[in-house]
Amino acid sequence: EAQVTQNPRYLITVTGKKLTVTCSQNMNHEYMSWYRQDPGLGLRQIYYSMNVEVTDKGDVPEGYKVSRKEKRNFPLILESPSPNQTSLYFCASSFIAAETQYFGPGTRLLVL
Amino acid sequence: AQSVTQLDSHVSVSEGTPVLLRCNYSSSYSPSLFWYVQHPNKGLQLLLKYTSAATLVKGINGFEAEFKKSETSFHLTKPSAHMSDAAEYFCVVSEPRGGYQKVTFGTGTKLQVIP
């Protein structure tokens, strides 16, 4: 089944404790992206990747890192999480950026 | 600069009546436009997309949208609302920007369907 998977789905952590949210797709997509969703703000792009080893900042990259060492995986790293990073995070992929994006189920993060 | 405005944060309709969710955009180029739906506690799913072919785009579950360049609008409609349509809907614009595509989401419209 074609899908985008994210892990974990729910995470509670404390300020400053490094964490990684994994994202994997099995559709051989070139383009992958991370978004955060906050009430009243819609989805805002954090980082995106056009292809392996090519990543760039989106609209709200501060406090986040990403890597794209393989086509299928695009982990999101929070080196020192803060409470303002409490949010719902979505990973998405598509063949190219202009095409339909396929979204993962979301990761709900609470930073205390 | 690229932007998307969803004119209503909440829309409430009775079951069986028409649905209209409004979206205006601004873009310096010929954009691709999308509508996605998010059901409670779910991820996002594509409803339909416009990519410079026919201006009236048909999507899944009876939804359609019309691209009006002169009005810079891409409103989503459905003739008859069903209870299962209750969800949040996002209008999205994507345009080329210096070798990559800039993707911008609207802030969303929550659709309530009253029995």
Interface residues (C-beta under 8 A of the other chain):
Chain A: Y31 S33 Y35 G40 L41 G42 L43 R44 Q45 Y48 M50 D56 F90 A92 I96 A97 A98 T100 Q101 F103 G104 P105 G106
Chain B: Q6 S9 S32 F34 Y36 K42 G43 L44 Q45 L46 K49 T51 F90 S94 P96 Y100 Q101 V103 T104 F105 G106 T107 G108
